[in-house]
């Protein structure tokens, strides 16, 4: 919390400000973790304080939300009394968890922010990015900023069903894989919008090497053959890391932004 003075009148010379903080909810905040000592207030100065709450949502599977509040009060030796205590709450809840799939340590995010996975057409995964771009352009969800968001699916059985629906193996009556290629699906199998949610609404694109699907627009899903090494790396080194770093939990919303 930073306090700035832009002007004033009356008995203001010698005014100081000091503060405190609270953390209601599944968190602790000791006196040692609040640092907002008395400081002079004047035009051009920037007295400040900070508080460092600690989440108690640390057990395996724990999820907790809290809104911390910073308080401050103005004092002046020439006043008969100081100002009333003023409080300013964090605008959105902070969610801390130890329930992020694939992550073994607790962490915290602003839960009301839908994270955005940025993937470049000229980056490490150009075919993967191209497939997502074409899929979103055909009416599939997840496009940043105006599309309907995707939501995370963490149930392994459903994820497997999504993959098998979008990318059945040739041995099971599905698509043959060209040498060096593997099948990529969108929306991702790890979303509630995956192929099993609309199994009859599959599509592909003319560069994707899947002759048994056609083009279409609107709801559904798409499949495309892209280089296998790129497909594996995009899932392992891009999407999985995005989920982990943003602590995307079950049913959390997120977007995918395809850039040049």
N, C-alpha and C positions, 0 to 999 in steps of 0.2 A: 504494500500500500504506500503510495507516494502522495504527499500533500503539497499543493502549489498555491501560493498567494499571488493574485493578480492586482489587487488594490484593496483599499480599506479606509476607514475613518474612525475617529474617536480614540479611545484609550487602547491603542493596539501595540505601542512600542513595548518590547519585552515579552511579547506573547510566545508561549511555547506550546508544543503539541506532543502528546504521548499516547500510547495505545496498548491494546491487548487483543486477544483472539479467543474464539471458542470453536470447537469442532463437534457438533451434535451428530450422533449416528455411530456407525461401527468404526470408530477411530479414537485415538488418544492424543492429547496435546499437553505436554508438561510445560511448566514455567520456563524451563531451560530452552524450550524450542520456540519461545516467543521472544522476539527481539524488536521492541519498539520504544526505546528510551525517550525521555523528554529532549526535544530539540527546538531551537529557535525558529520562529516563523517570520519570514520577511520576503519582500518581493525579490524574486530571483533565486531564492533558496529552494531546496527540495527535500525537506525532512521525510524520512521513510521508515517503515518497519516491515517485518516479515514474520510469518508463522509457518512452522513445518509440522503439520499433523502426521501421525503415523496410523496407517490403516490396521484394523484388527481382523480384516477379511483375509487371513493368511493360511488357514487350514485348507487342505486339499478339497476342492469343490466349492470353496466359500466365495460369495459375491456380496458386496456391500456398497451402499451409496451414501454420500455425505455432502453437506453444504457448509463449508467453513465460513465464519464471519469475523471480519476485522473490525475492531472498535477503536475510536480515538476521542480525545477530549482536549480542548484548548484551555490553557490557564494563563493568568497574568497577575503579577503581584499587586497591581492597582485595582483589580476587580474584587468585589465583595464575595463573589463565587465564580467558579469556572463554568464553562458551558455544559449542557447536558451531554451525556455519553452518546456518541453517534456511531451507528453500525452500518456496515456495507457487506452484504452477503455475496458469495460467489454466485454468478448469474445462473449457471447450470450445475447440476450435480456432478461430482466426481465419483466415478465407479471404480472400485478396486476389486480385484478378483485373483483367485488362484484356481481358475476353472477354464483357462484358455487351452483348447486342445493342442497338444504338442509342445506346450510350454510348462516347465517345471517350477517356475518361480512366480511370486505375486507381482502385480503391476497395476497401474491406474490409468484411466482415460477419461475424457469428457464424453459421457455416454450419449449426449444429445447430438454430437457431431457424427455424421455419416462419413467415414473415411473414403478416400478416393485412391484407387490403384491406377497409377499413371504408367502406360505402356507405350513405347515409341515404335513407330513403323520403321525407323532407321536405327533402332537399337539392337540389343542382343537377340530379340525374338520377333523378327519382322513378319514371318508367316503366321505366327500365333497372333500378333497384333492385327494383321490383315484380316484374319478370320473373325476376330471379335468386332472389328470395324464393320465388315460386311454384314455380320449377324445383327448388330445393333441397327444398322441402316435398314435392315429388312423388317424391323419392328420388334425385335427382341429387347428385353429390359436391360437396365444397368448402365445406360449411357449417361455420362456426366455432361452438363448439369441438369438436363430437362427430362431425362427418362425416368421410368419407374425404377426404384432401387432394387438390387438383388438382396436377398437375405440369406445368412449363413445357415447351412445344414451341417450338423455334426454327427448325425446318426450313420454309422458305418453301413448298415444294411440298406438304407435309403440311398446313400452315395453309390454303393455298388449297383443298385437297381437303376439309378440314373445313367451310369456308365454303360451298362449292358443294353439299355434302351437306345441310347444315342450311338453307341459304337459296338454293336454285336460282332463277335468274332466270326470269321469266314466259316470256321468249322461248325458254327451254330446257325448257319444260314445268313450270316452278316456280310460285311464288305471285305473283299480281299485287300490286304495291305501291300502297296507297291514296295519294292525293295528299299529299305532305309527310311520308310515312312511309318507313322502311327496315326491313329484316329484321335482327333481333338474335338471336344464337344463344347457347345456354348448354348445356354448358360452353364456355368461350371457344374460338375456333378456335386460339388460341395455347397450347393445352394438349394433353397426350396423351390426355385424355378427350374430345376433340372429336368431332363427329358422325361422322366417317369411321371411327372405331373401333367404332361400333355403328350402321351406316347404316340399319338397318330399325327402329330403336327410337325414332323421333321422336315428339314430342308437342307440344301447344300448350294454350292456356287460353282460356276463353270470351271474354275481352276483347281477344284478340290479333289478330283479323281475319285468321285463316288457316283457311279452311274445309276444306282438303284434309288437315289433320292432326287427330287426335283427342286426347283426354286419355288418359293412362296413368300408371302408377307404376312404380318400379323403375329399373333401369339404362337408359341411352340418352342422349337429348339433347332440347332443346326449342327452338322458334323462336317469335318473337313480333314483330309489327309495332309499332314505337315511333316517336315523332317523329324524323325523320332528323337534325335538328340536334342533338338530345339524344344520339342514338346515336353520332354522329361525335365529339361532345365527350367523351362518357364514355370512348370508346376512346383518344382522343388526350390528354385532360387528366386522366384518372383511372387507367385500367388501365396505360397506357404509362408514366406517371410512377411508379406503384407498382412496376412491374417495374424501372425504372431506379434508383430510390432505394434499393430493397432488393437490388439486384444479383441478380435472380432469373435463374439460369443454366439451361441445358438440364437437364431432369429435376428441378429443384428443386421441393420441395413448398411449397404456400401455401394459404391459406384466404380465403374471402370472407365477411364478417360484415355482414349487413343489419340496420341499426338504424333506430329511428324518427327 
